[in-house]
Amino acid sequence: MAVLKVIEILANSDKSWEDAANNAVKEASKSVKNIKSVYINEQSATVKDGKMDNFRVNVKITFEVK
């Protein structure tokens, strides 16, 4: 039986929500090994001059504890 743990990460990007999620995984993988999945919990964006300029995600990252 595998033991899994979930952590919550906030990340952002000036390109897209997908890029923000990728940033979250990239940063988490620097200190967390065996990442198995990512759940996008929330998405938001800031607006500047009538356009979205900063995409934010709240993700839950699941990894296996060995």
Secondary structure as GFF3:
##gff-version 3
##sequence-region A 1 66
A	DSSP	beta_strand	3	13	.	.	.	ID=ss1
A	DSSP	alpha_helix	17	28	.	.	.	ID=ss2
A	DSSP	beta_strand	35	48	.	.	.	ID=ss3
A	DSSP	beta_strand	51	65	.	.	.	ID=ss4
###
